Amino acid sequence: MNLVEFFDMGGYALYVWSSFGATAILMIAEPLLLRTRRRNVLRRIARLIRIQTEEQS
C-alpha cells in the first residue's frame, strides 16, 4: 500500500476525509462555544448580584 492508495481510501476518500474534517472542526468549536457561554453566564450572575446589592442599599 502506498501513500496515494491510503489517501484514496478505496474510493471512499471524499466521505472519509469530509467526515474527519467535520469532526475535527466540531471538536475545536465546542470548547470555544462553551468558553463563550461560561463567560456570558458569569457576567449575568455578576450583574444580578450587583442589582441585588443596589436594591438592598
Biotite code that builds the C-alpha atoms (Angstrom):
import biotite.structure as struc

atoms = struc.array([
    struc.Atom([0.000, 0.000, 0.000], chain_id="A", res_id=1, res_name="MET", atom_name="CA", element="C"),
    struc.Atom([1.449, 3.330, -0.991], chain_id="A", res_id=2, res_name="ASN", atom_name="CA", element="C"),
    struc.Atom([0.532, 6.805, 0.191], chain_id="A", res_id=3, res_name="LEU", atom_name="CA", element="C"),
    struc.Atom([-1.806, 7.538, -2.745], chain_id="A", res_id=4, res_name="VAL", atom_name="CA", element="C"),
    struc.Atom([-3.813, 4.383, -2.042], chain_id="A", res_id=5, res_name="GLU", atom_name="CA", element="C"),
    struc.Atom([-4.028, 5.308, 1.618], chain_id="A", res_id=6, res_name="PHE", atom_name="CA", element="C"),
    struc.Atom([-5.423, 8.782, 0.900], chain_id="A", res_id=7, res_name="PHE", atom_name="CA", element="C"),
    struc.Atom([-7.793, 7.367, -1.759], chain_id="A", res_id=8, res_name="ASP", atom_name="CA", element="C"),
    struc.Atom([-9.332, 5.084, 0.906], chain_id="A", res_id=9, res_name="MET", atom_name="CA", element="C"),
    struc.Atom([-10.529, 2.558, -1.674], chain_id="A", res_id=10, res_name="GLY", atom_name="CA", element="C"),
    struc.Atom([-12.695, 5.132, -3.450], chain_id="A", res_id=11, res_name="GLY", atom_name="CA", element="C"),
    struc.Atom([-14.293, 6.452, -0.258], chain_id="A", res_id=12, res_name="TYR", atom_name="CA", element="C"),
    struc.Atom([-11.846, 9.296, 0.286], chain_id="A", res_id=13, res_name="ALA", atom_name="CA", element="C"),
    struc.Atom([-14.400, 12.103, -0.085], chain_id="A", res_id=14, res_name="LEU", atom_name="CA", element="C"),
    struc.Atom([-16.686, 10.583, 2.554], chain_id="A", res_id=15, res_name="TYR", atom_name="CA", element="C"),
    struc.Atom([-13.889, 9.617, 4.927], chain_id="A", res_id=16, res_name="VAL", atom_name="CA", element="C"),
    struc.Atom([-11.941, 12.882, 4.793], chain_id="A", res_id=17, res_name="TRP", atom_name="CA", element="C"),
    struc.Atom([-15.020, 15.113, 4.894], chain_id="A", res_id=18, res_name="SER", atom_name="CA", element="C"),
    struc.Atom([-16.245, 13.211, 7.958], chain_id="A", res_id=19, res_name="SER", atom_name="CA", element="C"),
    struc.Atom([-12.825, 13.547, 9.549], chain_id="A", res_id=20, res_name="PHE", atom_name="CA", element="C"),
    struc.Atom([-12.757, 17.287, 8.786], chain_id="A", res_id=21, res_name="GLY", atom_name="CA", element="C"),
    struc.Atom([-16.262, 17.887, 10.117], chain_id="A", res_id=22, res_name="ALA", atom_name="CA", element="C"),
    struc.Atom([-15.432, 16.042, 13.325], chain_id="A", res_id=23, res_name="THR", atom_name="CA", element="C"),
    struc.Atom([-12.200, 17.997, 13.774], chain_id="A", res_id=24, res_name="ALA", atom_name="CA", element="C"),
    struc.Atom([-13.992, 21.326, 13.262], chain_id="A", res_id=25, res_name="ILE", atom_name="CA", element="C"),
    struc.Atom([-16.686, 20.411, 15.781], chain_id="A", res_id=26, res_name="LEU", atom_name="CA", element="C"),
    struc.Atom([-14.145, 19.239, 18.346], chain_id="A", res_id=27, res_name="MET", atom_name="CA", element="C"),
    struc.Atom([-12.363, 22.583, 18.045], chain_id="A", res_id=28, res_name="ILE", atom_name="CA", element="C"),
    struc.Atom([-15.567, 24.646, 18.055], chain_id="A", res_id=29, res_name="ALA", atom_name="CA", element="C"),
    struc.Atom([-17.188, 23.027, 21.105], chain_id="A", res_id=30, res_name="GLU", atom_name="CA", element="C"),
    struc.Atom([-14.688, 24.241, 23.744], chain_id="A", res_id=31, res_name="PRO", atom_name="CA", element="C"),
    struc.Atom([-14.716, 27.718, 22.204], chain_id="A", res_id=32, res_name="LEU", atom_name="CA", element="C"),
    struc.Atom([-18.505, 27.863, 22.367], chain_id="A", res_id=33, res_name="LEU", atom_name="CA", element="C"),
    struc.Atom([-18.508, 26.560, 25.937], chain_id="A", res_id=34, res_name="LEU", atom_name="CA", element="C"),
    struc.Atom([-15.984, 29.197, 26.987], chain_id="A", res_id=35, res_name="ARG", atom_name="CA", element="C"),
    struc.Atom([-18.161, 31.920, 25.468], chain_id="A", res_id=36, res_name="THR", atom_name="CA", element="C"),
    struc.Atom([-21.284, 30.601, 27.185], chain_id="A", res_id=37, res_name="ARG", atom_name="CA", element="C"),
    struc.Atom([-19.458, 30.387, 30.517], chain_id="A", res_id=38, res_name="ARG", atom_name="CA", element="C"),
    struc.Atom([-18.316, 33.992, 30.252], chain_id="A", res_id=39, res_name="ARG", atom_name="CA", element="C"),
    struc.Atom([-21.846, 35.130, 29.451], chain_id="A", res_id=40, res_name="ASN", atom_name="CA", element="C"),
    struc.Atom([-23.275, 33.232, 32.424], chain_id="A", res_id=41, res_name="VAL", atom_name="CA", element="C"),
    struc.Atom([-20.661, 34.670, 34.777], chain_id="A", res_id=42, res_name="LEU", atom_name="CA", element="C"),
    struc.Atom([-21.398, 38.199, 33.530], chain_id="A", res_id=43, res_name="ARG", atom_name="CA", element="C"),
    struc.Atom([-25.113, 37.646, 34.011], chain_id="A", res_id=44, res_name="ARG", atom_name="CA", element="C"),
    struc.Atom([-24.584, 36.353, 37.559], chain_id="A", res_id=45, res_name="ILE", atom_name="CA", element="C"),
    struc.Atom([-22.353, 39.326, 38.395], chain_id="A", res_id=46, res_name="ALA", atom_name="CA", element="C"),
    struc.Atom([-24.989, 41.699, 37.021], chain_id="A", res_id=47, res_name="ARG", atom_name="CA", element="C"),
    struc.Atom([-27.726, 40.047, 39.111], chain_id="A", res_id=48, res_name="LEU", atom_name="CA", element="C"),
    struc.Atom([-25.598, 40.247, 42.255], chain_id="A", res_id=49, res_name="ILE", atom_name="CA", element="C"),
    struc.Atom([-24.867, 43.910, 41.556], chain_id="A", res_id=50, res_name="ARG", atom_name="CA", element="C"),
    struc.Atom([-28.587, 44.643, 41.093], chain_id="A", res_id=51, res_name="ILE", atom_name="CA", element="C"),
    struc.Atom([-29.494, 42.837, 44.305], chain_id="A", res_id=52, res_name="GLN", atom_name="CA", element="C"),
    struc.Atom([-26.873, 44.686, 46.350], chain_id="A", res_id=53, res_name="THR", atom_name="CA", element="C"),
    struc.Atom([-28.039, 48.033, 44.935], chain_id="A", res_id=54, res_name="GLU", atom_name="CA", element="C"),
    struc.Atom([-31.646, 47.238, 45.858], chain_id="A", res_id=55, res_name="GLU", atom_name="CA", element="C"),
    struc.Atom([-30.681, 46.310, 49.412], chain_id="A", res_id=56, res_name="GLN", atom_name="CA", element="C"),
    struc.Atom([-28.732, 49.540, 49.950], chain_id="A", res_id=57, res_name="SER", atom_name="CA", element="C"),
])
